[in-house]
Amino acid sequence: MPHAAIKAKQYTPDTSLRLVKNTKENKFSDYQSLMDFDVASRPWRETLAYSFKTDKQLAEVFNNINPVDDQVHKVIATRITPYLAQLMDKDDQDCPIRIQYVPEQNEMEAAPQEMGDQLGEDAMMPEGTSIVHRYPNRVLFLVHNICGAYCRHCTRKRMVSDPLNVISMDQIRKSVEYLREHPEVQDVLLSGGDPLLLTDDKLDQILSMIREARADLKILRIGSRLPAQLPTRITPKLCQILATNRVTLLNTQVNHPKEITPLFKEHMAMLRTSGIMLGNQSVLIKGVNDSVEVMRDLVMELISNGIRPYYVYSMDPAPGNSKFQVSYDRMLEIYHGIRGWVSGPAIPTFIVDGISGLGKMPVQPEYVSKQELDGETKLIATNFEGRSTDMTFLLGE
């Protein structure tokens, strides 16, 4: 990659965010009115318009919602779709869906290691584009900075939901030209924000531009959490657009088995029928999926529905994320607790995304290791049950 072409792109995380005003009053007067809302029968954009956008709106429907300062909504906006809200427990603050989406005041408390661009993306963006070129043969292509719902553990809080950092069509065109000029790139991942929040026509336009510029691309994939936040976004028309533009893979983010609902299964099956491969990238979140039992259930539910458990990430140190952090030792315990206990295709790669732009690095226990025993170098293999055997013959001469 020609590093001379790279120039740091600066966002403005310290600028007060001007959030788009909610033009609709909260349509849900109580919990029952929310539960009576039929998500499956409504167009996805109509459902999105009924989203909860403040802690005050949530408190009208749910119990035990802690009030927060308006500044919390400015760090990253609040939006919870009616579909997600229906999955939330009415009373329990420890509900795994509530933990992921309900804003809390302690989001304002940033730990010393937390930073705005912890993964060093801005410094790897060719000037004028919305591309992050970290790896030799693949790029991240940011096409949107808005999401269908806002995870409180978001890794891109510095730009997501910020109206001052909207990705323009000019940036997208320059990004497509960058792809045209760099034939070494063979894998393009559309992300943001959420690409599926774009209209069908806009998404089709961008995908078509990429395919026109680089018909030889080996992989064109999309990262979107919208299938788990509002499954009705997956429509026959969208599937046709993805298939026509030869989208290879769609990765979503499901963090807890509670998110794998009948409606989710139905709409993900549409994608499978269209020939789109499906993957999942979970994030380890304290109180959500930091248990062996939950992770076993999650990966088996995913694979049984044709969704490959791809990555499980450690929590990125974005500002305010420390309260979600799962320790390295616990990460290894969870890995030990699923390997050998669930089917091989259901085992994801556990990942640490290195700060300052080091990229993704796998984390796993040493099942096979060299050990010094009685003055000799031995190769000891230990299985998932903790039983060991001497495999020194593999060391050769």
SULBELRA-V245147 format. One record per run of one state. SS is the DSSP state (H for helix, E for strand, L for the rest). FROM is the first residue (numbers start at 0). LEN is the number of residues. If there is no record, write none. Layout:
BEGIN
ss;from;len
SS;FROM;LEN
SS;FROM;LEN
END
This chain:
BEGIN
ss;from;len
L;0;2
H;2;3
E;5;1
L;6;24
H;30;5
L;35;3
H;38;3
L;41;2
H;43;6
L;49;2
E;51;1
L;52;2
H;54;5
L;59;10
H;69;6
L;75;4
E;79;1
L;80;1
H;81;6
L;87;8
H;95;6
L;101;3
H;104;4
L;108;13
H;121;3
L;124;1
E;125;1
L;126;4
E;130;5
L;135;2
E;137;5
L;142;20
H;162;3
L;165;3
H;168;13
L;181;5
E;186;5
L;191;3
H;194;3
L;197;2
H;199;14
L;213;5
E;218;5
L;223;2
H;225;4
L;229;1
H;230;3
L;233;2
H;235;9
L;244;4
E;248;4
L;252;4
H;256;3
L;259;2
H;261;12
L;273;3
E;276;7
L;283;8
H;291;13
L;304;3
E;307;6
L;313;7
H;320;4
L;324;3
H;327;11
E;338;1
L;339;2
E;341;1
L;342;1
H;343;3
L;346;2
E;348;6
H;354;3
L;357;1
E;358;4
L;362;5
E;367;6
L;373;2
E;375;7
L;382;5
E;387;3
L;390;1
H;391;4
L;395;2
END
